[in-house]
């Protein structure tokens, strides 16, 4: 039986998380043309929530937002692609053109289990709902563990606690880029001022969206600088806190729950 032909889908990436895929580029282009996330999602056969999640993920993984948008829900909401977003789309297409030209030659030289293992490994993804790119601003070394501060935007920092061995193995240093990976279930939400909590990360923001399920609610928090954190809490908790879009809220994350990834 003939082996199926290899197909390549370009994904510009930093660390463990794909930054831009063909589907994401198509969404950026549709938003740029239509000026609306809702209209772009409809054209591409996506749900509004799915499209909005992609927008948030892209903005989180770049230094500057690719898309500036106000969450208007299924009814609409204006959206504009920034110059940075257009530059990313243009760069993606240049890479895709080069890949397409080289694909036939590459495929001819690949064979066996080793090649299949290689491409499987390159396709690995992380299950962490939050992946935020930033720059390491400070490292405090301890006897066993070290505290690493990642600046993800102006005035927005995330603190992670790693073993000294992990810091050394990852080659972490001040000024180097890294990605913070945080499971949405590790993000706690709180309302009010003068909170007293043991969580090292207390990030103030505003509710950008709330999606209720039968048991849980997924809450998006705009923390500024074009970055968004997603928390998964119980529906009962969301109702008790009376969480609504636009409300001020604080995201609480324990430092050991933050995983750092590098290229």
URHU-V607536 format. One record per residue. N is the residue number from 0. RES is the residue in three letters. PHI is phi in whole degrees, 0 to 359 (none if undefined). OMEGA is omega in degrees with one decimal (* if undefined). Layout:
{{N:RES:PHI:OMEGA} {N:RES:PHI:OMEGA}}
This chain:
{{0:UNK:none:178.9} {1:UNK:288:176.1} {2:UNK:289:177.0} {3:UNK:297:-178.6} {4:UNK:293:179.9} {5:UNK:283:175.3} {6:UNK:244:-179.4} {7:UNK:248:172.9} {8:UNK:245:-175.2} {9:UNK:294:173.5} {10:UNK:223:174.9} {11:UNK:290:-172.2} {12:UNK:221:173.9} {13:UNK:224:-176.5} {14:UNK:73:-174.4} {15:UNK:270:-171.4} {16:UNK:253:175.1} {17:UNK:302:-178.1} {18:UNK:274:-175.9} {19:UNK:221:175.1} {20:UNK:241:179.9} {21:UNK:302:-178.7} {22:UNK:297:-179.6} {23:UNK:289:177.0} {24:UNK:296:178.8} {25:UNK:298:178.0} {26:UNK:293:177.8} {27:UNK:301:-178.9} {28:UNK:295:179.9} {29:UNK:294:178.0} {30:UNK:295:179.5} {31:UNK:299:-178.6} {32:UNK:282:-171.7} {33:UNK:263:179.7} {34:UNK:70:-176.5} {35:UNK:206:175.4} {36:UNK:292:180.0} {37:UNK:300:-179.3} {38:UNK:294:179.6} {39:UNK:294:178.7} {40:UNK:297:179.8} {41:UNK:298:-179.7} {42:UNK:297:-174.8} {43:UNK:267:179.0} {44:UNK:74:178.5} {45:UNK:256:170.4} {46:UNK:284:177.7} {47:UNK:300:-179.2} {48:UNK:298:179.5} {49:UNK:298:179.5} {50:UNK:293:-179.8} {51:UNK:295:176.2} {52:UNK:298:179.1} {53:UNK:296:178.8} {54:UNK:301:-179.7} {55:UNK:297:-179.5} {56:UNK:297:179.2} {57:UNK:296:-179.4} {58:UNK:296:178.9} {59:UNK:291:-171.8} {60:UNK:265:177.1} {61:UNK:240:-179.1} {62:UNK:298:179.7} {63:UNK:236:-178.6} {64:UNK:300:173.6} {65:UNK:273:-177.3} {66:UNK:225:175.5} {67:UNK:258:-173.6} {68:UNK:211:171.7} {69:UNK:251:-178.4} {70:UNK:296:-178.5} {71:UNK:258:-178.8} {72:UNK:71:-176.9} {73:UNK:294:-179.1} {74:UNK:283:177.2} {75:UNK:136:-174.2} {76:UNK:130:-176.6} {77:UNK:291:178.1} {78:UNK:214:-180.0} {79:UNK:223:176.3} {80:UNK:275:-179.3} {81:UNK:282:175.9} {82:UNK:298:176.3} {83:UNK:300:178.5} {84:UNK:297:179.1} {85:UNK:294:178.2} {86:UNK:295:179.3} {87:UNK:296:178.8} {88:UNK:299:-179.5} {89:UNK:296:179.1} {90:UNK:295:178.7} {91:UNK:302:-177.7} {92:UNK:293:175.9} {93:UNK:295:178.4} {94:UNK:295:-179.6} {95:UNK:301:179.3} {96:UNK:297:179.1} {97:UNK:295:-179.6} {98:UNK:295:179.8} {99:UNK:301:-178.7} {100:UNK:292:-176.5} {101:UNK:266:-171.8} {102:UNK:299:-177.7} {103:UNK:300:179.4} {104:UNK:293:179.6} {105:UNK:296:-177.5} {106:UNK:298:-178.2} {107:UNK:296:-176.8} {108:UNK:264:-178.5} {109:UNK:258:177.1} {110:UNK:197:170.4} {111:UNK:83:-175.9} {112:UNK:294:-177.9} {113:UNK:301:179.4} {114:UNK:296:179.9} {115:UNK:295:177.5} {116:UNK:297:-179.3} {117:UNK:300:-176.3} {118:UNK:289:174.6} {119:UNK:296:-178.9} {120:UNK:296:180.0} {121:UNK:294:-178.0} {122:UNK:268:-179.1} {123:UNK:297:178.1} {124:UNK:228:177.9} {125:UNK:263:179.3} {126:UNK:271:-179.7} {127:UNK:295:-177.6} {128:UNK:290:-179.1} {129:UNK:253:175.3} {130:UNK:225:-173.2} {131:UNK:240:-178.8} {132:UNK:275:177.8} {133:UNK:200:-179.3} {134:UNK:233:-179.5} {135:UNK:291:-177.4} {136:UNK:254:-178.2} {137:UNK:198:174.4} {138:UNK:227:175.6} {139:UNK:251:-176.2} {140:UNK:272:175.0} {141:UNK:242:-178.4} {142:UNK:295:-178.8} {143:UNK:243:-176.6} {144:UNK:243:177.9} {145:UNK:232:176.6} {146:UNK:258:-178.1} {147:UNK:243:178.7} {148:UNK:255:-179.3} {149:UNK:249:176.9} {150:UNK:273:-178.1} {151:UNK:259:178.2} {152:UNK:179:-179.8} {153:UNK:301:178.4} {154:UNK:78:-178.9} {155:UNK:237:-178.8} {156:UNK:230:175.4} {157:UNK:234:-178.7} {158:UNK:256:177.1} {159:UNK:235:174.2} {160:UNK:248:-179.1} {161:UNK:234:172.8} {162:UNK:291:178.0} {163:UNK:300:179.4} {164:UNK:296:179.6} {165:UNK:296:178.1} {166:UNK:300:-180.0} {167:UNK:291:-177.6} {168:UNK:297:-179.2} {169:UNK:278:-178.6} {170:UNK:68:-177.3} {171:UNK:289:178.2} {172:UNK:206:178.9} {173:UNK:298:-179.5} {174:UNK:95:-179.4} {175:UNK:274:177.5} {176:UNK:282:176.3} {177:UNK:201:178.2} {178:UNK:239:175.3} {179:UNK:270:178.0} {180:UNK:251:-175.8} {181:UNK:223:175.7} {182:UNK:293:-177.7} {183:UNK:298:179.4} {184:UNK:288:178.1} {185:UNK:272:-179.4} {186:UNK:266:177.0} {187:UNK:264:-179.0} {188:UNK:239:179.4} {189:UNK:215:176.1} {190:UNK:245:177.7} {191:UNK:103:-178.8} {192:UNK:250:177.3} {193:UNK:55:179.3} {194:UNK:289:174.5} {195:UNK:244:-176.4} {196:UNK:210:179.4} {197:UNK:275:-179.6} {198:UNK:295:-178.2} {199:UNK:293:-179.1} {200:UNK:260:175.9} {201:UNK:231:-170.5} {202:UNK:253:-178.6} {203:UNK:280:178.5} {204:UNK:197:177.0} {205:UNK:228:-179.7} {206:UNK:293:179.6} {207:UNK:261:179.7} {208:UNK:187:177.1} {209:UNK:219:-179.5} {210:UNK:237:-175.4} {211:UNK:270:171.3} {212:UNK:247:-178.9} {213:UNK:291:-176.4} {214:UNK:240:-174.5} {215:UNK:244:172.7} {216:UNK:237:174.2} {217:UNK:255:-175.8} {218:UNK:244:176.3} {219:UNK:264:-178.5} {220:UNK:240:174.8} {221:UNK:280:-176.9} {222:UNK:257:179.0} {223:UNK:93:178.6} {224:UNK:60:179.8} {225:UNK:74:-176.5} {226:UNK:254:-178.4} {227:UNK:225:171.8} {228:UNK:251:178.5} {229:UNK:246:178.8} {230:UNK:241:173.0} {231:UNK:250:-179.6} {232:UNK:234:179.1} {233:UNK:290:176.9} {234:UNK:300:179.1} {235:UNK:298:179.2} {236:UNK:293:179.1} {237:UNK:299:178.8} {238:UNK:289:-179.2} {239:UNK:296:178.9} {240:UNK:278:-177.8} {241:UNK:53:-177.2} {242:UNK:287:179.1} {243:UNK:220:179.9} {244:UNK:304:179.8} {245:UNK:98:-178.8} {246:UNK:291:170.3} {247:UNK:290:-176.8} {248:UNK:205:179.8} {249:UNK:242:176.3} {250:UNK:267:-179.0} {251:UNK:249:-178.9} {252:UNK:222:175.7} {253:UNK:290:-177.3} {254:UNK:302:179.3} {255:UNK:292:179.6} {256:UNK:274:178.9} {257:UNK:263:176.4} {258:UNK:259:177.4} {259:UNK:253:178.5} {260:UNK:233:179.2} {261:UNK:227:177.8} {262:UNK:288:*}}
